[in-house]
Amino acid sequence: MLVKKHLNLLGLPVTDKVTGFSGVVESISFDLYGCVQAVVKPPIKEDGDTRDGRWFDVSRLAVKSEKPVMRLPNFEYGLQAEGKQGAA
């Protein structure tokens, strides 16, 4: 199932093939017009300052590692799947 393939990008370190922007996929979006996009959140700066994530079409992303940076929420069963509790 391709939806699962896109959801499996969550938590993976990626690089945008066009701009070179790198970070971790923190969100996946399926929109009404057929676009599948991901929010890529860059690492924290040396001084501890955070930067905003950017949206990219998933077809532009190169996966740098198949290992997620953290354990993913269970979107199939339980409170998180029902939208009643966030991962935190």
C-alpha positions as CSV (number, residue, x, y, z in Angstrom):
1,M,0.0,0.0,0.0
2,L,1.5,3.3,-1.1
3,V,0.0,5.3,1.8
4,K,1.9,3.2,4.2
5,K,5.1,3.7,2.1
6,H,4.7,7.5,2.5
7,L,3.9,7.2,6.2
8,N,7.0,5.1,6.7
9,L,9.0,8.3,5.9
10,L,8.1,9.7,9.3
11,G,11.2,10.0,11.5
12,L,13.7,9.4,8.7
13,P,16.6,11.7,7.9
14,V,16.2,13.0,4.4
15,T,17.7,15.5,1.9
16,D,15.8,17.5,-0.7
17,K,17.3,16.5,-4.1
18,V,16.8,20.0,-5.5
19,T,17.9,22.4,-2.7
20,G,20.0,20.2,-0.5
21,F,17.9,21.1,2.5
22,S,18.3,18.3,5.1
23,G,16.5,17.2,8.2
24,V,14.0,14.7,9.7
25,V,10.5,14.0,8.3
26,E,8.1,15.1,11.0
27,S,4.8,15.2,9.2
28,I,3.2,13.7,6.0
29,S,0.3,15.4,4.2
30,F,-2.1,14.0,1.6
31,D,-4.0,16.9,0.0
32,L,-7.2,17.1,-2.0
33,Y,-5.3,17.7,-5.3
34,G,-3.2,14.6,-5.0
35,C,0.0,16.0,-3.6
36,V,1.9,13.9,-1.0
37,Q,4.2,16.2,0.9
38,A,6.4,16.0,4.0
39,V,7.6,18.6,6.5
40,V,11.4,18.3,6.9
41,K,12.6,19.7,10.2
42,P,16.3,20.7,10.1
43,P,18.7,20.0,13.1
44,I,19.0,22.5,15.9
45,K,21.7,25.1,15.4
46,E,25.0,25.1,17.3
47,D,23.7,28.0,19.6
48,G,20.6,25.9,20.4
49,D,18.3,28.0,18.2
50,T,15.6,26.0,16.3
51,R,14.7,26.5,12.7
52,D,11.3,26.0,11.0
53,G,10.6,22.9,8.9
54,R,9.8,23.2,5.2
55,W,7.3,21.4,3.0
56,F,8.6,19.2,0.1
57,D,6.9,16.8,-2.3
58,V,8.0,13.3,-1.2
59,S,9.3,12.5,-4.7
60,R,12.0,15.1,-4.1
61,L,13.4,13.5,-0.9
62,A,16.4,11.2,-0.7
63,V,16.4,9.0,2.4
64,K,19.7,9.2,4.2
65,S,19.0,6.3,6.6
66,E,16.2,3.7,6.9
67,K,16.4,4.0,10.7
68,P,13.9,6.5,12.3
69,V,15.4,8.9,14.8
70,M,12.8,8.0,17.4
71,R,10.1,5.4,18.0
72,L,7.0,6.2,15.9
73,P,3.5,6.5,17.3
74,N,1.1,3.7,16.7
75,F,-1.4,5.1,14.1
76,E,-3.3,1.8,13.8
77,Y,-4.5,1.1,17.3
78,G,-5.0,2.9,20.6
79,L,-5.5,6.5,21.7
80,Q,-3.1,8.0,19.2
81,A,-4.8,6.2,16.3
82,E,-8.1,7.5,17.5
83,G,-6.8,11.1,17.7
84,K,-7.2,11.3,21.4
85,Q,-3.6,11.5,22.5
86,G,-0.4,12.9,21.0
87,A,3.0,11.2,21.1
88,A,4.2,13.4,23.9
